[in-house]
Amino acid sequence: MKKYESWGRYPHIDSSKQDVYHVYPDSFSFPKLEQDDSLSFLAYAQGRSYGDVCLNEDGILLDTHHLDHFIQYDKEKGLLRCEAGVTFENILQLIVPHNWFLPVTPGTKYVSVGGAVANDVHGKNHHKAGTFGKYITQFELLRSTGERLICSPKENTELFNATIGGLGLTGLINWVEFSLKKIPGHHIQQETLRFNNLSEFFQISDDSDKDWEYTVAWIDCIAQGDELGRGLFMRGNHCDSNKKYKSKESKLAIPFDAPSFLLNKYTVKAFNQLYFKRPIKQHSKVKLDPFFYPLDGISKWNRLYGKKGFMQYQCVIPTEHREEAMLEMLKLISASGQASFLSVLKEFGDIQSPGLLSFPRKGTTLALDFPNRGDRTLALLEQLDVITLKFNGSVYPAKDARMSAESFSQYYSNWNDFEAHIDPHFSSNFRRRVTSK
Amino acid sequence: MSNILILGATSAIAKHTTRLLAADEHTLYLVARNEDKLSSMKQDMLVRGATDVHYETCDLADNSQHESLLKRATDSMSSIDIVLIAYGTLGIQKESEKSYANTLAELQTNCLSVISLLTLLANQFESQASGTIAVISSPSGDRGRQSNYIYGTAKGALSIFLQGLRNRLAKSKVHVLTIKPGFVDTPMTKDFTKGFLWVNPDVISKGIYNAIKKKREVVYLPFFWGYIMMIIKSIPEKIFKRLSL
């Protein structure tokens, strides 16, 4: 039995009780609506969002993994149309041999195109390229009325903007067309630099913005005192190579849930120490997969966090307060003794997404993940929200499982404009949690 | 570049196998029952590299359709170089036990209709003296078990038919491939509880694709089913009949 859970596996749901329907190309009609007018639906593809935007416990999940067909591919212009259940992995296998790449990609290739639209995903090139939503030329949206609407920047524009980053609430995305990015070859010229504190990070990041297409930093969230804010900065550009692209499949899998004490502050501290001090090759030529998708090498890595799962926290803080806010957050985290294993820092650029509810905006984003230790973890994330709110920041719904309705309404003050575009028969755990409906 | 006929094209295993074949720039002729699925599959195959894709809807369990179907496929592509027969139903064993009519229908779909197609195809391939006939059978046909012996009977008979055909066509240089997939997570098996032996259809498809290329005779997919069946076949009947398999 396929498990319909989110990547963080928190909140825990009993997926055997979840009502699921499979969607097939062209012939889908919404089940049971005639008998029950209060039913709600939500598309589910890869289950790679962390919290509860992909869950719909009270309603029906529409499993889109059969929507896995390509529809049209213009190799000259770099334009691809495919069904919403196609994954980024499938796309890379098709396009990379012709020297095309995804215009924007998150840190895993196991996401569906529909999910990428609904969460308006971003990646290491946000400062140069913006979000995935910017590259969408059109898509088809199936509303619960049975209407199939083509949405583009020119047609059904409001619905187009609402659906990008719309968390799957505006209807079922059937297919998506988007433009690709030309690349010179199948490698990345990468540089790795150590930074000892946040000021150094901001310095390197600002210096790198112009000449480096991809930038991201790993940060040691346990380090205190003089070492606070230390980390490794990675930057890269596409480069030429004559090697053939081979999509890397995960060779390793975590076969079962690790005991939940595996990732504690001592193990993470030891790891961070080793990772920070490891000898780094300053310049290197690396393959696409290890550069963009380092964690995809280990399938089901979320099991490392044990049965209770884990919680992500990703916020963005406007540039004017970035250093102050980040310092405050890092101090709070390291004092809490709760270890974030994978902590990522990145500067977003000011390229506007068409998405109404889209998360990324100009500023600094910090992404953290914490093993679920119940109330302690929830309390820490609540305190992080206080800081984010104080500096007019925002939190990423795709990674959230716990923010309060009050916080959400402040982060997303345009929710009321968005609400008008929600399909009356679509909902999610997330929506019910952060709003009254 | 080859001309390839896929019968039961929209089944999960066939779809994934056809995707691998499409990337090698062949011409495809897809046959299945559902027009919507065929039309989206056609687009998908063209994007993945197929030179040309034809399709038609047909109920393959109906023998009377076979001759005209094969003629249309041959005319459209000018020849058939590779055929993959991938349709079938799992049936409900308990229903078949109650009714001979039901049993006969299962045998018709999974065995007799395939033999009807193979009779026509064998003659065509024999006279062109080349090509590959690949057919999905099943390990269930290796030994009768109470849980699915109707399906097993159909697949067992089919495997023996293919064995004979392989022997007959060897001198005409026609490759006959018998494919025996184990537990595959597809719409056909959606009601089963899936354990560790289950694999996704793309794993099976890679095996079929390689077996066609390497001109293998009989393949168990994944390979370990060959060993599992060896053990199952070696259990003495006296003991086997008491097992609840």
Interface residues (C-beta under 8 A of the other chain):
Chain A: M1 H22 Y24 P25 D26 S27 H69 F70 I71 Q72 Y73 C82 E83 L94
Chain B: N34 D36 K37 S39 S40 M41 Q43 D44 V47 R48 P187 T193 K194
